[in-house]
Amino acid sequence: MVTMDVVRFAAQATIPIASISRTATTALITALWGLLAELIGLRAAIAAAGILALPTPLLLPRRSPDEASHARKRIADKTFAASERIETA
């Protein structure tokens, strides 16, 4: 029989499910890439990884020009405020 202490401990010792699935996915992709490297050769597998990595910026969400302008202004304001704090210290 499971005591309430064990149940409480299990509830407190949470491991996020996303972390487990992310780790498993990384392990699976690494194993598949190792298999690919074994089949086609190490240099070819590294070249394929590089070629596949090149278009990944296209997967990022796009901002409208107004959103980009506001983001740049916020960054500039934070940078200016930080530089003022450094100068006065």
Contacts in CASP RR format, 6 or more apart in sequence:
PFRMAT RR
TARGET T0000
AUTHOR 0000-0000-0000
METHOD contacts of the structure
MODEL  1
MVTMDVVRFAAQATIPIASISRTATTALITALWGLLAELIGLRAAIAAAG
ILALPTPLLLPRRSPDEASHARKRIADKTFAASERIETA
33 45 0 8 1.000
33 49 0 8 1.000
34 45 0 8 1.000
36 45 0 8 1.000
36 48 0 8 1.000
37 44 0 8 1.000
37 45 0 8 1.000
37 46 0 8 1.000
40 48 0 8 1.000
63 71 0 8 1.000
END
